[in-house]
Amino acid sequence: MTAVTADQSADQLPRPTRLSEVKGWFFTADQLLFDWFLEHQQDRSVAGDLLELGAYMGKSAIFLGARLRPGERFTVCDLFDSPAADDSNSKEMAKSYATLTRRAFEANYLAFHDELPVIVQGLSALVSEHVEADSVRFAHIDASHLYEHVHGDILAVRELLSDRGVVVMDDYRAEHCPGVAAATWQAVTNHGLRPICVTGTKFYGTWGDPERYQGALREWLAARGDVWHEVQEVNGAPLIRLSAKGAKEPAHPVSRHRAEPQRPAERQPEARPAEAGPAAGRPAPRPAGGALRRVALDVLPPIVTRAIVRARKGSSGR
């Protein structure tokens, strides 16, 4: 493995507030299937670790890390900024991942998790030196698009996957990387890989019995009204094909950079008018009779005062 000098300063590192802000391609159908397979394994006490070959900016790795159970190990293998071992792979890295850095991946991942996964920086061929055989229950292959590398990745994961493990192949049908399609279906016809299901972008398979998953998966799909599916036969075995356009995404891990919801402002008491005069909108209180007489005696001329007194006595007698 090669030491890396990061090419991004701290203020340039990403600070995603939600998973959708992390760069990468991870569509709803595959989010639903990742979530379903991992929950299905948990419900049936399927033991094993998680593995991802090819991480880009960490979108699917962040999602997988949220499904990691206590005591399990999550390993991510990627070249990041390391030079590739051959010219063709170096050209692909420069074309597809020119802005990729390990620090950006780590910043994205740590926005959602307290600890990083085990990171193997280098070619995916190195992963067998860091992961034990038969120890993995779920592996996601999304590294090189070149046939020779993908073929090697599949054979390496076959040795690492447990009997009930699931392998996911990205870009198995994309027109810009036919090498992935060739390696994937060659593994089906020549190396014992058995398909479980496919989406528009990913292939899901196992070297164990696919019916351990297919029966329960068909039941789950039949109970949902937002995921279309059909069952085809490929190489003499059933294969589920599904699409989730318009379906709701599963729960995402929460970012530590998320904006806190604003609390509604507390209602302040209305400002009271100044004490210098009567309250606004209210008539001034009428002075009591005794007070009126005292005011008259104090400020009016005597002749006027006597007239007021006589008038009040006359009115009180009516």
Beta strands, then each sheet from edge to edge (+ up, - down):
strand 1: 49-53
strand 2: 74-78
strand 3: 118-121
strand 4: 136-141
strand 5: 161-170
strand 6: 194-198
strand 7: 202-206
strand 8: 228-234
strand 9: 237-243
sheet 1: 3+ 2+ 1+ 4+ 5+ 7- 6+ 9+ 8-
end
